[in-house]
Amino acid sequence: MMDTFQLVSLAIAKRLGISASEITMETELMELGIDSLDAAELLMDLEEKLGVEVEATRKLKTIKDVVAEIEAAVNE
């Protein structure tokens, strides 16, 4: 089974048409051209895929932030 980082990086890679290998935990969303609307849509896609509800309580700046929010929702 894939870990959360792998799920996030694959979802972003698919959305942007890039290789998931280009994405690290430290990659900033803005570096990838992901704005707040794109981030919200990405979270909705991941919520649907994982069957969880993510309530982003802070600004998502890096892939690590996205992973942390998803893991917090999964572990609730």
C-alpha positions, 0 to 999 in steps of 0.5 A, spaced: 500 500 500 502 506 498 504 511 503 500 518 504 506 522 500 506 517 494 498 518 494 499 526 494 505 526 489 502 521 484 495 525 484 499 532 483 503 529 478 497 526 474 494 533 475 500 537 472 502 532 467 509 531 470 513 525 473 512 524 481 519 523 482 520 531 481 516 532 487 519 531 494 516 533 501 520 540 501 517 542 494 513 548 495 506 548 491 507 555 488 514 552 485 509 547 481 504 552 479 499 550 484 495 556 487 490 556 493 484 554 489 488 548 485 490 546 492 483 546 495 481 541 488 487 537 490 485 536 497 478 534 494 480 529 490 484 526 495 478 526 500 474 522 495 480 517 494 481 516 501 474 517 504 476 522 509 474 529 510 480 534 510 479 541 514 485 544 512 486 549 518 493 552 516 496 555 509 498 549 505 505 551 503 509 545 501 507 538 500 509 536 507 503 540 509 498 537 504 501 530 507 500 532 514 493 535 513 491 528 510 494 524 515 491 528 521 484 527 517 486 519 516 488 518 524 481 522 527 
